[in-house]
């Protein structure tokens, strides 16, 4: 079975500081991994996705994530936090069974950006 | 985003009453999903559909049923609402193609009193 674990349900950073949100996955097959962002009272929006083409994936709003197979990790980073980055972030892994697809989500990390 | 509309956006209902939530999409996506979001649990899959009249259970399907009579609509029914079903419900879709990302609606906030 596939799963993802997000370390830290709440992360606070100062504006302009590095953002690092952690995600570890478990998968018996090469995984397809995603990061989503959720702003208040909205649905989730795709930030970026890993589909084995490149280990470093660049997404929207200056975010990027690096796939590390040896560490089973897919951490999300941004060099310089902006106030508008305050949101909840979800890591997800996709799997396929008999032609149907399932997306398993982590429990989320709420990012707070301090002025 | 991907033309996904959820209705209603907010609902308050009493324990024991049936409730139906609707998801409508305009993208002709084959795959549709219902998730619930609760603090500390992230998103958990309730049911999903891989085509008209083709549905299957997710990890938290007890007390819920679904129907998909046409491509664009996916209905989630709480047969007899309980307080434990107070949650925010999200519909999501994705297009044909392996591991294409999910597109989400804006959610329905359901309160069961």
Boltz contact constraints between the chains, C-beta under 6 A:
constraints:
  - contact:
      token1: [A, 32]
      token2: [B, 99]
      max_distance: 6.0
  - contact:
      token1: [A, 34]
      token2: [B, 101]
      max_distance: 6.0
  - contact:
      token1: [A, 42]
      token2: [B, 106]
      max_distance: 6.0
  - contact:
      token1: [A, 43]
      token2: [B, 90]
      max_distance: 6.0
  - contact:
      token1: [A, 43]
      token2: [B, 104]
      max_distance: 6.0
  - contact:
      token1: [A, 43]
      token2: [B, 105]
      max_distance: 6.0
  - contact:
      token1: [A, 43]
      token2: [B, 106]
      max_distance: 6.0
  - contact:
      token1: [A, 43]
      token2: [B, 107]
      max_distance: 6.0
  - contact:
      token1: [A, 44]
      token2: [B, 104]
      max_distance: 6.0
  - contact:
      token1: [A, 46]
      token2: [B, 101]
      max_distance: 6.0
  - contact:
      token1: [A, 49]
      token2: [B, 101]
      max_distance: 6.0
  - contact:
      token1: [A, 94]
      token2: [B, 99]
      max_distance: 6.0
  - contact:
      token1: [A, 100]
      token2: [B, 50]
      max_distance: 6.0
  - contact:
      token1: [A, 103]
      token2: [B, 102]
      max_distance: 6.0
  - contact:
      token1: [A, 105]
      token2: [B, 42]
      max_distance: 6.0
  - contact:
      token1: [A, 105]
      token2: [B, 43]
      max_distance: 6.0
  - contact:
      token1: [A, 106]
      token2: [B, 42]
      max_distance: 6.0
  - contact:
      token1: [A, 107]
      token2: [B, 42]
      max_distance: 6.0
  - contact:
      token1: [A, 108]
      token2: [B, 42]
      max_distance: 6.0
